[in-house]
Amino acid sequence: MTEICTQVYEEKENLEHAVLENGYEFVESYSNHDIYFSSKSFNEISNMSYKELLDNSIIVRHIKGENCDKKFIVYKKKELDNNGNVINEIKLKVSVDNTKNLIDIFYNLGLTCWCDYVVQNIVYKKGEVELNIQNVNELGNFIEIEEFPSIKDLSNDIKFKTLMDIINSLKINIGTDYSCKKPFMMLKTKIRKNACKNC
């Protein structure tokens, strides 16, 4: 699965307006609360690359919407190109019924929680293309898009370029990184805050 995620430097209202102006229609809104755990120590985690960290992490995920309340354990394995873009992702997940107990188990096992955040999602769709407008309190707004059926058999590079072109067609103010790694961004923010406390 290929997807892109880029940071958006627009107010949420302007972003939603641009999406609607381009013919997309509202589908749903929901939140996902993700908590990342690793068997590595925080010092080790602080010095790991994104791919290495994800390869050594497990996620407790709670998705909640108007008609949705799902809980999972998730494992992600990402393939990066030479520029650090995520060009493919394998996602494995198992449904669970109690995330609180699961989190307690992971803490009691001595696992390190290196990211705990909530993403607010608003999904829009035009044809087979779905755009996901996301907000993370500590980071700001993002827009994410995953591959869709008519491009699934293309090469990862071409899929990535196709998704980039779709976001660029919205003509909104976005960053230059089309492969934003929100949990890793949260981790780096946490590391900087801890460093400032020790200054």
C-alpha positions, 0 to 999 in steps of 0.5 A: 500500500502506497500513501502520502501525507503532507503538512498543510499550512492553511486554516482548517476552514480554508483547507476544507473549502479547497477540497469541496471546491475541487469536487470532493464530498464529505464521507465521515469524521473520526478520531484515532488514538495511537499509542506506540510501544517499543522494547527499546529504551527511550535513549535507544529510541531517541537515536533510531531512524524512523524505519528502524523504530517502526520495525521495533514498535507496536501500536495500540489504536482506538478508532472512534467515530459516530458509527465506529468504535474499534480497537486494534494492535497494529504493526507497520512495516514501511519501505522507504526510497532513497529520499526517505519517502514511504513508498510502500507499507505493510500493515498487520492488525488484530482486533482487541476489546480492551485497550486499557488492559493491553496498555497496562500489560505493555507497561508491566512488560517494561515496554517504552511508550514513545508516542501517545497522540490523537489524530482528528480525521475528516474524510472526503471522496471524489470517485475512487479517490479519498482525501483524509484531512487530519489535525494533531493538536501538537503538530497542526494540519495534514492531508493524507491520501492512499492508493486507490484501485485504478493505480494499485498495479502501478510501480510504487514510484508512479503511485507516489507521483500520482498521489502527489499530483492529486494533492498539488491540484488542490492548490493549497499551501503545503510543505515540501515533505510528502511523506510526513511521519507524524509519530516521529515528528511527535517524538522529536518534539518530545526530545526537544522539550526534554532537552530544553528542560535540562538547559 
